[in-house]
Amino acid sequence: MTIRRLPRLTLRARLTLVYGALFLAAGLTLLGVTYLLFNQQLSQSFASRYQGPEGRLREMTLISANGHVLTGAEAMQWRQRQEEELRSAAATSLLTQGAVALAVVGVAAAGFGWVVAGRVLAPLRRVTETARRIAAAPVADHGLRERIALRGPEDEVKELADSFDTMVERLDHSFDGQRRFVANASHELRTPLTLNRALVELAMHRKTASPDVKQLGENLLEINARHEQLISGLLLLARAEHEIAHRSPVDLADVVAHVVAQASQEAEHAKITVHEAAGTAPTSGDALLLEHLVHNLVENGIRHNVGDGTGWVRVVSRTATEEGVEVEVSNTGPAIPPYDIPELFKPFRRLGSDRLVTARSAGLGLSIVRSVARAHGGDVTARPREGGGLVVTAVLPRTHE
């Protein structure tokens, strides 16, 4: 049996209810005190009318409406009945009209409380909206550069907003410093790697080089190429995490056709069949980065596949919605649990190992794909394919001609 939870009241609604409850309690207390004082005053007024000197009751002679003359005890009883009726009518009128007035003023007070609560909570709403925009924005969009910059009196709300701005500013500086470090370190590491490759090739191609030296040179060149690929991936990842300043029209159908043609040799060597369905998918951005996005998806699909010659990779580009285009790459391969898929998008991660030391890839493929997609205002999702393998979909904004 499913238990449905009641919708949670907002802070503004709770404050309004508190204001209304406090006003209702105060109004009921005031009405009760007024009733007691009114009843007491009415009793004193009746008593003073019939009380003579030294506290004695005055002798009364009353003539009723039908002509009967009442004196003594009969007159006293008739007076008491009249007083009770008058007191009851007055009390009923006071309570009825007081309750109506209390209800009307209570509704007005609740509405006023709603307005006041909204005014009081407006700065907090601004803080919340800014935090949501920062949380929803990708790193490439520089969401951390947004500030609340709340103006107003130096109260607790402004102190909270200023503290939030300080925290976001420190995070922004930290992420920028991290990206600059990766880019600078990658540039600096390229030079010694290039020099190492040149020295190894020079030693291998010497006439006096023995077969052992040539075999060692091939191994060193393979390791050096892997390191160069890692450095290139880090540079591309650092570049993809920055905002795309200059955009140009790009049709993903052209990109898919070009990448599939480039990957045909690797696919043939791995005995993988690549199926292409390049539909029109107009977008805008950095053409080189978008080519890397599709290339990494196709390359992953080929490398992480079955090795019995029956494997395949399907690459599709299409216009998905009025506002979005897609590139979808699916492949055969080992079964992947859904809970392991988020790990695939982390740098230097893949299924079965954390650090990629001897793998053919640098472990940055899907990380670069996600960074490029987010830099262009899109995103990437993945899900296991029934029967094994993966279906990865990159969604990008559509441009209209």
N, C-alpha and C positions, 0 to 999 in steps of 0.2 A: 504494500500500500504506500503510495507516494504522498508525503505530507507537503502541502503547499505553504510556503512561508509568506507571511504578510509583507506587503511592501514596506520598506524601511522609511520612517519619517525623516525628512531633512532637518538640519539644525534650525533653519528658519521656522519650519512648522512647529518644532518642539518649543522654541522660544515663544512663538505666538500662543501655543497652548499654555505655557507657564504664565505668560502675561494674563491671558483670559481667566485661568484658574485663580490666580491671585486676586484679580479684580472681582471675580464672582464671590470668593471667600470674604473679601472686604465688604462687598455690597450686602451680602447676607448678614454679616455681623452688624453693619450699620442699620439695616432694616429691623433686625431683632431688637437692638438697643432702642431704636425709635419707637417700636411697638410697646416695649416695656415702659418707657418714659411717658408715652401718650396715654397708656392705660392708667398709670399712676396719677398723672395729672387730671385725667377725667374723673377718677374716683375722688380725688381731693376736691375737685370743683363741685361734684354732686353733694359731697358731705358738707361743704361750707354753705350751700344754699339753704339747708334745712337745720343747721345747727344754731341754737340760740346762745344767750349769755351763759357763761360758765360751762360751756360744752353740752348743755341740755338740748334735746330735740325740740323743735318748735311744735306747737299744736297746729295741726293742719285740718282744714275742711275743704274737701274736693267735691266738685259737682261733675259727674260723668256726662258723656254725650247724650245719654237717654234721660237725663234729669235726676238721676239718683244722687243723693248727698252721701259722701263718704267722710267719716271722721275716725280718729283714733287708729286702731290697728288696721282696719280696712284701708284707710287712706295710705298708711305706711306700706302695706303690701302692694297696693296699686302703683305707688311711686317706685318701689324697688323693681317691679316688672318693667316699668317704662325705662328705668335706668339700664337694666340689662339689655333690653332691645336696642336702646340707643348705643350702648357700649359695643354690642355685637355688630351692629350696622357700621359703626365707625371703624372698628377693628378690621372688619371684612373689607371695607373700602380702602383702608390704609394698606393692608397686605396685598390686595388685588392690584391696586394702582402702583404700589411700590414694586411688586414683582414684574409688572409690565414695563415699568420704567427701567428696572434693573436689567431686564432682558434686552431692551432696545439699546441702552447704554453699553451693555456687555458686548453686543455684536459690534457696535461702533468701536469699543475699546479693542476688540480682537482685530478688527480691520486696521486700526491705528497701530496696534502692536506688530501686525504683519509688515506694514510699511516701515516702521522703525527698525524692526529686525533686519529687513532688507537693506536699509541704509547702513546699519552697523556692520552687517556681514559682507557688504560690497567689496571692501578691500580684501577680505579673505577669499572671496570668489575670484578676484583678480589674481591672487597668488596661486589658487588652484588651477585656473585656466592656463597660466604661464607654465606651471609645472607639467601639466598635461601636454602642452605643445612641445616642451623640451623633451619629455619622455617619448612622444610619438615621432619626433623628427629623427631621421638618421644622422649619424655623425657627420656625413658629408654635407648635410644641409646646414651645418654650423648652428644647430639648435641651442648649443650651450652658450652662444653669444647673445642670446636674448636675456633681457633683464626686466624686473618688475618696475623698478624706479618709482616706488610709491611715494606720493607727496601727501603731506598732512601733518597733524600734530604728532609729537613724539610719544606715542602710546605703545601698548603691547603689540598691536597689529603691525605698525610700521617697523618696530624692532624685529618682528618675525620676517617681514619682507626684506629688510636690509640684511639680515642673517642669511636668508635664502640667496640673495644676490651675491653675497660674498662667497658662499659655498659654490655656486655655479661658476663664478669667475675663476676660482681656484681649479675647479675641474676643467674648465676651458683651457687654462694655461697648461695644465698637466697633459691633456690630450694633444694639444698643439706641440708641446715639447717632445712627446713620445713619437709623433709622426715625423717631426724634423730629425730626431735622432735616427729613426729607421732609415729615412731617405739619405741622410748624410753618411751613416755607417755603410749603407749599401753602395753608395758611390765610391767611398774610400776603399772598400774591399774589392771592387772591380779591377783596380790597377794591379795589385799583386796576383790576382787570378790570371789576368791576361799575360802577365810576365811569366808566371809559372807554365802556362800552356806553351808559350813561345820557347822557353828553355827546354821543356820536355820534347817538343817536336824537333828542335835542333839536335838534341842528343839522339833521338830515334833515327834520324835520317843521315846520320854520319855513316860513312862507308865502313868504318871500323866497328860499328855497333854490333854487338853479339845478339843472338836470338833472345837471350835472357833480358838484355837491356831493352830490346824492342817490346817484349812482353810486359816488362815493368812499365815502359812508357805508355803502352795502351791502357794499362790499369790506372796509371796516374791521370791520363787524359780523361778517362771515364769518371774518375772521382772529381777532377777539376770541372768537367762539364756539369756534373750534378750540383756542384757548389755555384757555378755560374747561373744555373737554372734557379737555384734558391735565391740568389741575389736579385736576379731579374724579377722573380715573383714578389720579393719584398718591396722592390721599387714600384712595381705595378700596384701592389696593394696600398702603399702609401699614397700613390697618385690617385687611386680610385677613391680614397677616403676624403678627398677634397672636392669642393663644389665645382661642377662643370661650368666654367665661365663662358666659354665659346661653344655654341651649339650649331650644328648644321643638319639639314634633313638627311635621314638615313632610312632606307627600306631594309628591314631585317630579312626579307626574301633574298636580296643580293648578298647579304652577309652570310646567310645560311648556305647558299649555293657555293660561295667562295670557300668557306671553311670546309665543307664536305669534300670539295675537290682537293683541297690541301691534305685532308686526312685520309684520302683514299689509299695511299701507299701504306700507311701504318695499319689501316684496317685490313688491307689485303695480306700483309705480313702476319697479322694476328688471326687471320681467317674469320673475320667479322664482316657481316654484310651490313652496309649502311643504306637505309631507306630515307629518301629526301622528299619532303612535301613542303616546298617553299611557297607559301601563300603571301600575298601582299600584306605588309605590316609596317605602315609608315610611322616613324618616330623621329626624334631629334636628339642630338648629343654628340659625343666624341666617337667618331667612326672607329678609331683604333681600339678604344676601350670596349666598344660593343663587339668588335671582332674577337677580342680576347674573351669576352663573356661566352660567346657561342663556341669558340674553339675549346675552352676549358670544359664546357659541358660535353661536347662531342668526344674530346680526348678521354675524359673520365668514363664515358660510356663504353669506349673501346677497350680501355685498359682494365676496367673492373667488370669483366664479362666471363663467359664460360670459354673453356679452351678446347672444346671438342669439335670445333668447326661448324656448330649449329647456331652460334651466337649472332645477334643482330642489334643494331642501333637505329632508332627511328628519330629523325629530326623534323620538326614541324614548326613553321611560322604562320601566324594567322592574326586576323583582327578579331579579338575576343568580344569586345564591347564597343560602345560608342566612344568611350574614353580610353580604352586600353588595347594594347597589342601583346601577343605572347610568343615566346619561343619555348617549345616543349621538346625535351630530349628524354626518350625512354629506351631501356635496354634490357636484355636478358642478363642473368647473373645470379649470384648467390642470394638466398633469401635474407632480407634485412629487417630486423625487428623495428617497429615504429619508434620505440624509445631510444634507439641508437642514432636516428636520423639527425637530431640537433647537433650531435658530436661531429658530424661530417662537415659542418659549416665553420668549425673552429680551426684557426691556423695550426698547422703541424699535427693535425689529428686525422686518423682514419680508423676504420674498424679493425680491431685486433691489435693496435699499437698506438702509443702516444707520440713518440718521437720518430720521425722518419729519417733513418740514417742510411739505410741501404736500398730504400725503395727507389723506383724509377722516377717518381714524381717528388716534388718538394713539399707536398702536403698543404698547398695554398690554393688549389684549384677552385673549390667551392667558396672559400673565403673571398677570393677575388671576384667570383661571380656575384656574390651577394653585395660586396662593396660597390661594384660597378653599377648594379641594378639600383641600389639605393642612391648613388650619386646622380642617377638620371631620374629620380623621383619614383622608382618602382620597387619591386621586391622579388624574392625568390622563395618558392616553396618546394618541398619534396615529399614524396610518399612512396611506400613500397609498392612494387608492381606485383599483381597476382601471378604466382608461378616463379617469382624470383626476379631480382633486378630492382631498378629504381625508375621513378618518373619525376623529373625535375622540370619545373615550370617557372620561367622568368617573365614577369609582367612589367611592361613599361608603358608610359603615357603615349597616347596616340596623338599624332598631329594631323590636322585637317587642312587640305589644300584649298 
